[in-house]
């Protein structure tokens, strides 16, 4: 069985589930999902800049209302549960956890813990971070010791 660590920031859509569960053809895949709840004020600013770059001005205005901190953990837990249920319904083994500390440390630890074959980072575009190679996938490539695949979510969840 192929083992993938899947790093996400929101609930997987049905298109996302189909995409990641069919990447390896008929080979069975076990997913270990890490979900990073929303971050701090700096993350809010970067998300707003990304929204503006995508021409989504209404989304940029709503960034201030996005749950953060403890409230974000509850929303994150729900998104994780929805994602795990969807992966299992698609026939994959799946377990997951919220990221409590630094995401890349959690990712590196999980890759070692489960003996992962790959890491899949599935996010919305983050133009500022990607431009400076500070996005999760770019940074993980130098840290985890397995191939890192960066994919973009198919739609907003």
VMD Tcl script that draws the C-alpha trace (Angstrom):
set ca {
  {0.00 0.00 0.00}
  {1.21 3.47 -0.93}
  {1.34 5.93 1.99}
  {0.66 9.63 1.37}
  {0.75 12.48 3.84}
  {-1.82 15.00 2.66}
  {-1.44 18.55 3.97}
  {-4.55 20.72 3.60}
  {-5.92 24.02 4.88}
  {-9.66 23.47 4.41}
  {-12.14 20.67 3.80}
  {-11.56 18.63 0.66}
  {-14.12 19.04 -2.09}
  {-15.44 16.02 -3.98}
  {-13.22 17.02 -6.92}
  {-10.18 17.17 -4.60}
  {-10.98 13.71 -3.20}
  {-11.34 12.23 -6.67}
  {-8.09 13.87 -7.77}
  {-5.91 12.65 -4.89}
  {-7.44 9.17 -4.71}
  {-6.81 8.52 -8.41}
  {-3.22 9.83 -8.60}
  {-1.78 6.32 -8.30}
  {-4.23 4.47 -10.51}
  {-5.49 1.24 -8.96}
  {-2.82 1.08 -6.25}
  {-4.40 1.39 -2.79}
  {-3.37 4.51 -0.89}
  {-3.44 5.24 2.82}
  {-3.79 8.95 3.60}
  {-2.49 10.65 6.72}
  {-4.06 14.09 6.66}
  {-2.70 17.20 8.37}
  {-4.98 20.22 8.48}
  {-3.56 23.62 9.42}
  {-6.26 25.82 11.02}
  {-6.25 29.49 10.10}
  {-3.32 31.51 11.37}
  {-2.65 34.95 12.71}
  {-2.95 38.54 11.52}
  {-0.04 38.17 9.06}
  {-1.75 35.16 7.45}
  {-4.95 37.22 7.11}
  {-3.04 39.92 5.21}
  {-1.43 37.37 2.88}
  {-4.81 35.73 2.22}
  {-6.29 39.14 1.38}
  {-3.44 39.87 -1.05}
  {-4.00 36.48 -2.70}
  {-7.74 37.24 -3.01}
  {-6.96 40.57 -4.66}
  {-4.48 38.91 -7.04}
  {-7.24 36.49 -8.06}
  {-9.68 39.38 -8.56}
  {-11.82 38.27 -5.64}
  {-12.31 41.61 -3.91}
  {-15.35 40.46 -1.91}
  {-13.30 37.57 -0.50}
  {-10.51 40.00 0.48}
  {-13.01 42.11 2.44}
  {-14.32 39.03 4.27}
  {-10.87 37.91 5.50}
  {-11.37 39.92 8.70}
  {-14.40 37.78 9.58}
  {-12.57 34.47 9.14}
  {-12.31 32.51 12.40}
  {-8.84 32.40 13.93}
  {-7.16 31.00 17.02}
  {-9.32 28.70 19.19}
  {-12.40 29.34 17.08}
  {-10.46 28.23 14.00}
  {-9.59 24.92 15.68}
  {-13.27 24.00 15.91}
  {-13.82 24.89 12.27}
  {-10.62 23.03 11.38}
  {-11.74 19.90 13.25}
  {-15.00 19.89 11.26}
  {-13.12 20.33 7.98}
  {-10.77 17.50 8.90}
  {-13.67 15.18 9.79}
  {-15.45 15.97 6.50}
  {-12.24 15.30 4.56}
  {-11.50 11.99 6.30}
  {-15.07 10.80 5.75}
  {-14.86 11.68 2.05}
  {-11.51 9.90 1.59}
  {-12.86 6.77 3.30}
  {-16.05 6.88 1.22}
  {-13.82 6.89 -1.87}
  {-12.26 3.63 -0.66}
  {-9.02 4.93 0.85}
  {-7.70 4.39 4.34}
  {-7.54 7.78 6.04}
  {-6.66 9.22 9.42}
  {-5.75 12.75 10.37}
  {-4.97 15.42 12.87}
  {-4.91 19.17 13.26}
  {-1.55 20.90 13.24}
  {-0.99 22.24 16.73}
  {2.49 23.72 16.34}
  {4.67 24.60 13.38}
  {3.22 22.93 10.26}
  {6.53 21.87 8.73}
  {7.74 20.27 11.96}
  {4.42 18.40 12.21}
  {4.77 17.34 8.57}
  {8.33 16.09 9.00}
  {7.37 14.18 12.14}
  {4.36 12.53 10.52}
  {6.34 11.53 7.41}
  {8.87 9.77 9.64}
  {6.21 8.28 11.94}
  {4.18 6.62 9.15}
  {7.02 5.92 6.70}
  {5.34 8.03 4.01}
  {6.16 7.52 0.35}
  {5.18 11.08 -0.59}
  {3.72 14.34 0.62}
  {0.85 16.03 -1.19}
  {0.27 19.70 -0.37}
  {-3.22 20.68 -1.52}
  {-4.00 24.38 -1.11}
  {-5.46 27.42 -2.78}
  {-2.89 29.54 -4.62}
  {-0.78 31.70 -2.29}
  {1.00 33.99 -4.71}
  {3.07 36.03 -2.26}
  {4.40 32.96 -0.43}
  {4.96 31.05 -3.67}
  {6.86 33.93 -5.25}
  {9.31 33.92 -2.34}
  {9.28 30.09 -2.07}
  {7.88 30.33 1.45}
  {4.82 28.17 0.76}
  {4.48 24.76 2.45}
  {5.46 22.71 -0.59}
  {8.59 24.69 -1.38}
  {9.77 24.60 2.22}
  {8.81 20.93 2.73}
  {10.94 19.81 -0.23}
  {14.03 20.69 1.80}
  {12.81 19.13 5.02}
  {10.88 15.85 4.68}
  {13.10 13.54 2.63}
  {10.34 12.23 0.32}
  {8.86 13.60 -2.91}
  {6.52 16.58 -2.40}
  {3.68 17.16 -4.86}
  {1.97 20.55 -4.84}
  {-1.63 20.64 -6.06}
  {-4.21 23.40 -6.09}
  {-7.70 22.85 -4.71}
  {-10.34 22.53 -7.37}
  {-12.76 24.95 -5.78}
  {-13.50 26.92 -2.65}
  {-14.87 24.80 0.21}
}
mol new
graphics top color blue
foreach p $ca { graphics top sphere $p radius 0.5 }
foreach p [lrange $ca 0 end-1] q [lrange $ca 1 end] { graphics top cylinder $p $q radius 0.2 }
display resetview
